[in-house]
Amino acid sequence: MARVQIHNRGRRRAWVIWAVSLSVYLLAVFHRSSLGVAGILAAERFEITATALAFFTVLQLAVYAGMQVPVGVLLDRFGSRAMLLGGLALLSGGQLAFALASDVVGAVLARAVVGAGDAMVFVSVIRLVSAWFLVRQAPMVTQLTGIVGQTGAILAAGPLSFLLHRLGWTSTFALVSGVGIVLMVGVALLVRDSPYRSDAVTTVKLRALARSVRTVWGNPGTRLGMWSHFTSQFAVTTFTLLWGYPLLVQGLGWSPGRASTLLMLMTAWAIVSGLALARLVGRLPYWRSWIVISVVTAMAVPWTALLLWPGQPPVSLMVLVACATATGGPASMVGFDLARSFTPAPAIGRANGLVNVGGFTASLLAMAAIGVVLDLVEPGGMDAYTLTDFRLALSVQYLFWGVGVVQILRYRRRGLAHLEREHPGSLEQLRAGRPFVHPATDDEGV
């Protein structure tokens, strides 16, 4: 059936739809980050070790990462609106269950539900960006989606910390779970999947979509995007979601207020650096992979200084480490921009789902590894950890950075060869600073 365009792309309606869907992503990041400032309270409430505490977030991210492929398939079949509504329902229900949990089992299951709801949100928003905005607008809007959505981490770092100390565990998490109900009304009333009257999202069979995942995964551009996401995102996710706050409070002896301020500074820096990266990526599309590698290098250098610093490091170094790490969030958005150059529009949900697996797989593995190392070097639990213990545990990041950079270089070479072979002239277009978008308008030839 022919696709009949009934709304303009990149105009007022597009921005309204993006704003509503972005608010859902902001809430998802808030729920995802909530354990970062509640980690010490959770360890006390449930009487658990560092490894067990890490398991909360690792399971949440494992569910998130494990659902990305099926979510991508469902997204291409049912559209962003349905997936956003489903995600909000799971996020609200999971956070309410977490508020009422009185034992470890209930709390772990609740975080798994939160992870399932979170998995449906971001890729749905990115699909709306691809559908509703012009090619020249998409890189900037994608970056804005990532960096503005991350302000949910500010709400988790500051106001949530305040509420936890004023209202207590149950009242705080029950209160924030109700926000999703309000957003469900906004999504139902305002969000539409496409500016077209008839689109492939409503016609492609689910079984055929599932079979095509293998083909999408076989595309070197998908893998390039995934490894870019893997390498750049895990450090900031690990820091903000779980181990940054204990490092600052327990390892460095900072006050909770000071630690929360640094976490908020990271989000503010991510917004500034994200805008700069968006312009850079838009002007230099051929060098996107090298931009990611440069950001990763800029993260590793101050981390090396921190881990090797004799004694207590200066506050200025910790601020530098935090800002450099925060830049990894915007850099990970480049992975989705890379996938868009290799994938036709009807398959973008599957490609984005596969890309999104990368960073969160690395994050959950890094979080778990850090917890295991901490328990090995100091079995005494959270109260016994020293700065030396944290330094040793956080050194596992270099393993992930090293593997990721090697894979980015590997699939950059394969991806460029693929574009040159399948789409002659595409590389010249990218070198000239013009974005290349896959010309196919259906699923054939993914």
C-alpha positions as CSV (number, residue, x, y, z in Angstrom):
1,M,0.0,0.0,0.0
2,A,1.3,3.4,-0.9
3,R,2.5,5.7,1.9
4,V,0.6,9.0,1.9
5,Q,2.1,11.8,3.8
6,I,-0.5,13.8,5.8
7,H,1.8,15.8,8.2
8,N,5.0,17.8,7.6
9,R,8.2,16.4,9.0
10,G,10.3,18.6,11.3
11,R,7.5,21.0,12.0
12,R,5.4,21.9,15.1
13,R,3.6,18.5,15.4
14,A,6.9,16.7,15.2
15,W,8.3,18.7,18.1
16,V,5.2,18.2,20.2
17,I,5.4,14.4,19.7
18,W,9.1,14.5,20.4
19,A,8.6,16.5,23.6
20,V,5.9,14.1,25.0
21,S,8.0,11.0,24.1
22,L,11.1,12.7,25.6
23,S,9.3,13.2,28.9
24,V,8.7,9.5,29.0
25,Y,12.4,8.8,28.4
26,L,13.3,11.3,31.1
27,L,11.1,9.4,33.5
28,A,12.7,6.1,32.5
29,V,16.2,7.5,33.2
30,F,14.9,8.7,36.6
31,H,13.7,5.2,37.5
32,R,16.8,3.6,36.1
33,S,19.1,6.0,38.1
34,S,17.1,5.9,41.3
35,L,19.2,3.1,42.8
36,G,22.4,5.1,42.3
37,V,21.5,7.5,45.2
38,A,19.5,4.8,47.1
39,G,22.3,2.2,46.9
40,I,23.6,2.8,50.5
41,L,20.1,2.8,51.9
42,A,19.2,-0.3,49.9
43,A,22.3,-2.1,51.3
44,E,21.1,-1.2,54.8
45,R,17.4,-1.9,54.2
46,F,18.0,-5.4,52.8
47,E,21.2,-6.1,54.6
48,I,23.2,-7.1,51.5
49,T,26.8,-7.0,50.3
50,A,28.3,-5.1,47.4
51,T,27.9,-8.0,45.1
52,A,24.3,-8.4,46.0
53,L,23.7,-4.7,45.6
54,A,25.3,-4.8,42.2
55,F,23.0,-7.6,41.3
56,F,20.0,-5.3,41.7
57,T,21.2,-3.0,38.9
58,V,22.9,-5.8,36.9
59,L,19.6,-7.7,36.7
60,Q,17.7,-4.5,35.8
61,L,20.2,-3.8,33.0
62,A,20.3,-7.5,32.0
63,V,16.5,-7.4,31.4
64,Y,16.9,-4.1,29.6
65,A,19.6,-5.4,27.3
66,G,18.0,-8.8,26.8
67,M,14.8,-7.3,25.7
68,Q,16.3,-4.9,23.1
69,V,16.0,-7.4,20.2
70,P,12.4,-8.5,20.9
71,V,11.5,-4.9,21.6
72,G,13.0,-3.8,18.3
73,V,10.9,-6.5,16.5
74,L,7.8,-5.4,18.3
75,L,8.6,-1.8,17.7
76,D,8.8,-2.2,13.9
77,R,5.4,-4.1,14.1
78,F,3.3,-2.1,16.5
79,G,5.0,1.3,16.6
80,S,6.4,3.7,19.2
81,R,3.1,4.8,20.7
82,A,2.1,1.3,21.8
83,M,5.6,0.5,23.1
84,L,5.7,3.8,25.1
85,L,2.4,3.0,26.8
86,G,3.5,-0.5,27.6
87,G,6.8,0.8,29.0
88,L,5.1,3.4,31.2
89,A,2.8,0.7,32.7
90,L,5.8,-1.5,33.6
91,L,7.9,1.3,34.9
92,S,5.1,2.5,37.2
93,G,4.2,-1.0,38.4
94,G,7.8,-2.0,39.0
95,Q,8.7,1.1,41.0
96,L,5.6,0.8,43.1
97,A,6.5,-2.8,43.9
98,F,10.0,-1.7,44.8
99,A,8.5,0.8,47.2
100,L,6.6,-1.9,49.0
101,A,9.3,-4.6,48.9
102,S,10.3,-5.8,52.3
103,D,12.8,-8.5,51.3
104,V,15.6,-9.0,48.7
105,V,13.5,-11.3,46.4
106,G,10.7,-8.8,46.0
107,A,13.1,-5.9,45.5
108,V,15.0,-7.8,42.8
109,L,11.8,-8.8,40.9
110,A,10.6,-5.2,41.1
111,R,13.9,-3.9,39.5
112,A,13.5,-6.5,36.8
113,V,10.1,-5.1,35.9
114,V,11.6,-1.6,35.9
115,G,14.2,-2.8,33.5
116,A,11.6,-4.3,31.2
117,G,9.6,-1.1,31.0
118,D,12.8,0.9,30.5
119,A,13.7,-1.3,27.6
120,M,10.7,-0.1,25.6
121,V,11.3,3.6,25.9
122,F,14.5,4.9,24.3
123,V,14.4,3.0,21.0
124,S,10.8,4.0,20.6
125,V,11.7,7.7,21.0
126,I,14.6,7.3,18.5
127,R,12.2,5.7,16.0
128,L,9.9,8.7,16.3
129,V,12.9,11.0,15.6
130,S,13.7,9.0,12.4
131,A,10.0,9.1,11.3
132,W,9.1,12.7,12.2
133,F,12.3,14.8,11.5
134,L,14.3,15.6,8.4
135,V,17.6,14.0,7.7
136,R,19.5,17.2,8.5
137,Q,17.7,17.5,11.8
138,A,17.9,13.9,13.0
139,P,21.5,14.0,14.4
140,M,20.9,17.0,16.5
141,V,17.5,15.8,17.7
142,T,19.0,12.4,18.5
143,Q,21.7,14.0,20.7
144,L,19.1,16.3,22.3
145,T,17.1,13.2,23.1
146,G,20.0,11.6,24.9
147,I,21.3,14.6,26.8
148,V,17.9,16.1,27.8
149,G,16.6,12.7,28.8
150,Q,19.6,12.3,31.1
151,T,18.3,15.1,33.2
152,G,16.3,12.3,34.8
153,A,19.6,11.5,36.5
154,I,19.6,15.0,38.0
155,L,16.2,14.4,39.4
156,A,17.4,11.1,40.8
157,A,20.7,12.6,42.2
158,G,19.2,15.7,43.9
159,P,15.4,15.7,44.6
160,L,15.2,11.9,45.1
161,S,18.0,12.0,47.6
162,F,16.2,14.8,49.4
163,L,12.8,12.9,49.4
164,L,14.4,9.7,50.6
165,H,15.7,11.5,53.7
166,R,12.5,13.4,54.3
167,L,9.7,10.9,53.4
168,G,11.5,7.6,53.7
169,W,11.8,4.7,51.3
170,T,8.2,3.6,50.8
171,S,6.6,7.0,50.4
172,T,9.3,8.3,48.1
173,F,9.2,5.4,45.6
174,A,5.4,5.1,45.7
175,L,5.1,8.9,44.9
176,V,7.4,8.8,41.9
177,S,5.7,5.7,40.5
178,G,2.5,7.7,40.0
179,V,4.1,10.1,37.5
180,G,3.9,7.5,34.8
181,I,0.1,7.4,34.9
182,V,0.0,11.0,34.0
183,L,2.4,10.6,31.1
184,M,0.3,7.6,29.7
185,V,-2.5,10.1,29.1
186,G,-0.2,12.4,27.2
187,V,1.2,9.7,25.0
188,A,-2.3,8.3,24.3
189,L,-3.6,11.7,23.2
190,L,-0.7,13.3,21.4
191,V,1.8,10.7,20.1
192,R,1.5,9.3,16.5
193,D,3.9,6.8,15.0
194,S,4.3,8.4,11.6
195,P,3.5,11.4,9.4
196,Y,2.1,8.9,6.9
197,R,-1.4,7.6,6.7
198,S,-0.3,4.1,5.8
199,D,3.1,2.9,6.9
200,A,5.1,-0.4,7.0
201,V,4.8,-0.4,10.8
202,T,1.2,-1.6,10.5
203,T,1.6,-4.1,7.7
204,V,4.7,-6.2,8.1
205,K,4.1,-9.5,9.8
206,L,5.6,-10.2,13.1
207,R,7.2,-13.5,12.1
208,A,8.9,-11.9,9.1
209,L,10.2,-9.2,11.3
210,A,11.7,-11.7,13.7
211,R,13.4,-13.6,10.9
212,S,15.0,-10.5,9.5
213,V,16.8,-9.8,12.8
214,R,19.6,-12.1,11.6
215,T,20.0,-10.1,8.4
216,V,20.0,-6.8,10.3
217,W,22.7,-8.1,12.7
218,G,24.8,-9.3,9.7
219,N,25.0,-5.7,8.5
220,P,28.5,-4.4,9.6
221,G,26.9,-1.0,10.2
222,T,24.7,-2.4,12.9
223,R,27.7,-3.9,14.6
224,L,29.7,-0.7,14.2
225,G,26.9,1.2,15.9
226,M,26.7,-1.5,18.7
227,W,30.4,-1.5,19.5
228,S,30.4,2.3,19.5
229,H,27.6,2.3,22.0
230,F,29.3,-0.5,24.0
231,T,32.6,1.4,24.3
232,S,31.4,4.9,25.1
233,Q,28.4,4.3,27.3
234,F,29.3,1.8,30.1
235,A,31.5,4.1,32.2
236,V,29.0,6.8,32.7
237,T,26.2,4.3,33.3
238,T,28.3,2.4,35.8
239,F,29.3,5.6,37.6
240,T,25.8,7.2,37.8
241,L,23.7,4.2,38.3
242,L,25.7,2.4,41.0
243,W,29.4,2.8,41.9
244,G,30.0,6.6,41.6
245,Y,28.0,7.6,44.7
246,P,29.7,4.9,46.9
247,L,33.1,5.9,45.5
248,L,32.5,9.5,46.4
249,V,30.9,9.0,49.8
250,Q,32.6,5.9,51.1
251,G,35.9,6.0,49.2
252,L,36.6,9.8,49.1
253,G,34.7,10.7,52.3
254,W,32.5,13.3,50.5
255,S,29.2,14.3,52.0
256,P,26.0,13.0,50.3
257,G,25.1,16.5,49.2
258,R,28.5,17.1,47.6
259,A,28.4,13.7,45.9
260,S,24.9,14.5,44.5
261,T,26.1,17.8,43.3
262,L,28.9,16.2,41.2
263,L,26.4,13.7,39.7
264,M,24.2,16.7,38.7
265,L,27.3,18.4,37.3
266,M,27.9,15.3,35.1
267,T,24.4,15.6,33.6
268,A,24.9,19.4,32.9
269,W,28.2,18.6,31.3
270,A,26.6,15.9,29.2
271,I,24.2,18.5,27.8
272,V,27.0,20.9,26.8
273,S,29.3,18.3,25.3
274,G,26.3,16.6,23.6
275,L,25.5,19.8,21.7
276,A,29.1,20.1,20.6
277,L,29.3,16.5,19.5
278,A,26.0,16.8,17.6
279,R,27.5,19.6,15.5
280,L,30.7,17.8,15.0
281,V,29.0,14.6,13.9
282,G,26.8,16.5,11.6
283,R,29.8,18.2,9.9
284,L,32.1,15.1,9.9
285,P,29.9,12.1,9.2
286,Y,32.8,10.1,7.7
287,W,34.8,10.4,11.0
288,R,32.0,9.4,13.4
289,S,33.8,6.3,14.6
290,W,37.0,8.2,15.3
291,I,35.0,10.8,17.2
292,V,33.8,8.0,19.5
293,I,37.3,6.7,19.9
294,S,38.6,10.2,20.8
295,V,36.0,10.6,23.5
296,V,36.9,7.2,25.0
297,T,40.5,8.2,25.1
298,A,39.6,11.4,26.8
299,M,37.8,9.4,29.4
300,A,40.6,6.9,30.0
301,V,43.3,9.6,30.6
302,P,41.8,11.3,33.7
303,W,40.7,7.9,35.1
304,T,44.3,6.8,34.9
305,A,45.4,9.8,36.8
306,L,42.8,9.2,39.5
307,L,43.6,5.5,39.9
308,L,47.4,6.2,40.1
309,W,47.2,9.3,42.3
310,P,49.1,8.9,45.6
311,G,46.7,9.5,48.5
312,Q,43.6,11.6,48.4
313,P,43.1,13.1,44.9
314,P,42.2,16.8,44.6
315,V,38.6,17.8,43.9
316,S,39.6,19.3,40.6
317,L,40.8,15.9,39.3
318,M,37.5,14.3,40.5
319,V,35.5,16.9,38.6
320,L,37.6,16.3,35.5
321,V,37.0,12.5,35.8
322,A,33.3,13.1,36.2
323,C,33.0,15.4,33.2
324,A,35.1,13.3,30.9
325,T,33.0,10.2,31.9
326,A,29.8,12.1,31.3
327,T,30.8,12.8,27.7
328,G,30.5,9.1,27.0
329,G,26.7,9.4,27.2
330,P,26.4,11.8,24.2
331,A,29.2,9.8,22.4
332,S,27.1,6.7,22.6
333,M,24.3,8.4,20.6
334,V,26.6,8.3,17.6
335,G,26.0,4.5,17.4
336,F,22.3,5.2,16.4
337,D,23.4,7.8,13.9
338,L,25.8,5.2,12.4
339,A,23.0,2.6,12.2
340,R,20.8,5.0,10.3
341,S,23.3,5.2,7.5
342,F,23.2,1.4,7.0
343,T,19.5,0.6,7.6
344,P,16.3,1.2,5.7
345,A,13.6,3.1,7.7
346,P,11.2,0.1,8.3
347,A,14.0,-1.9,10.0
348,I,15.4,0.9,12.1
349,G,13.7,-0.4,15.3
350,R,15.5,-3.7,15.0
351,A,18.8,-2.0,14.2
352,N,18.5,0.5,17.1
353,G,17.6,-2.3,19.5
354,L,20.7,-4.2,18.5
355,V,22.8,-1.1,18.9
356,N,21.3,-0.4,22.3
357,V,22.3,-3.9,23.5
358,G,26.0,-2.9,23.3
359,G,26.3,-0.2,26.0
360,F,24.0,-1.9,28.5
361,T,25.6,-5.3,28.1
362,A,29.0,-3.6,28.8
363,S,27.4,-1.7,31.8
364,L,26.0,-4.7,33.5
365,L,29.2,-6.7,33.0
366,A,31.3,-3.9,34.4
367,M,29.0,-3.3,37.4
368,A,29.1,-7.0,38.3
369,A,32.8,-7.2,37.9
370,I,33.4,-4.1,40.1
371,G,31.2,-5.6,42.8
372,V,33.0,-9.0,42.7
373,V,36.4,-7.3,42.9
374,L,35.3,-5.2,45.9
375,D,34.1,-8.3,47.7
376,L,37.3,-10.2,47.0
377,V,39.6,-7.5,48.2
378,E,37.4,-6.5,51.2
379,P,34.8,-9.0,52.4
380,G,33.7,-6.7,55.2
381,G,31.0,-5.0,53.1
382,M,30.2,-1.4,52.1
383,D,31.3,0.2,55.4
384,A,34.8,-1.4,55.1
385,Y,35.7,-0.3,51.6
386,T,38.6,2.2,51.2
387,L,39.7,4.3,48.3
388,T,42.3,1.7,47.5
389,D,39.6,-0.9,47.1
390,F,37.6,1.2,44.8
391,R,40.7,2.0,42.7
392,L,41.5,-1.6,42.2
393,A,37.9,-2.5,41.4
394,L,37.3,0.4,38.9
395,S,40.4,-0.6,36.9
396,V,38.3,-3.3,35.2
397,Q,37.0,-0.5,32.9
398,Y,40.2,-0.6,30.8
399,L,39.3,-4.2,29.7
400,F,36.0,-3.0,28.2
401,W,37.6,0.1,26.6
402,G,40.3,-1.9,25.0
403,V,38.0,-4.6,23.6
404,G,35.5,-1.9,22.4
405,V,38.1,0.2,20.5
406,V,39.5,-2.9,18.7
407,Q,36.0,-3.8,17.6
408,I,35.1,-0.3,16.4
409,L,38.2,-0.2,14.2
410,R,37.4,-3.7,12.9
411,Y,33.8,-2.9,11.9
412,R,34.6,0.6,10.7
413,R,36.7,-1.0,8.0
414,R,34.0,-3.6,7.2
415,G,31.3,-1.0,7.2
416,L,33.0,1.4,4.8
417,A,33.7,-1.5,2.5
418,H,30.0,-2.5,2.7
419,L,28.8,1.0,1.8
420,E,31.3,1.3,-1.1
421,R,30.1,-2.0,-2.5
422,E,26.4,-1.6,-2.0
423,H,26.0,2.1,-2.5
424,P,28.6,3.6,-4.8
425,G,29.3,7.2,-4.1
426,S,28.1,7.0,-0.5
427,L,31.7,7.4,0.9
428,E,32.3,10.5,-1.2
429,Q,29.1,11.9,0.1
430,L,30.1,11.3,3.7
431,R,33.6,12.7,3.2
432,A,32.0,15.8,1.8
433,G,30.2,16.3,5.0
434,R,26.7,15.3,3.8
435,P,24.8,12.6,5.7
436,F,24.0,9.4,3.9
437,V,20.7,7.7,4.6
438,H,19.8,4.2,3.3
439,P,17.7,4.7,0.2
440,A,15.4,1.7,0.6
441,T,11.8,2.4,1.7
442,D,10.9,-1.2,2.5
443,D,12.5,-4.2,4.3
444,E,14.0,-5.7,1.2
445,G,17.8,-5.8,1.1
446,V,18.3,-4.9,4.7
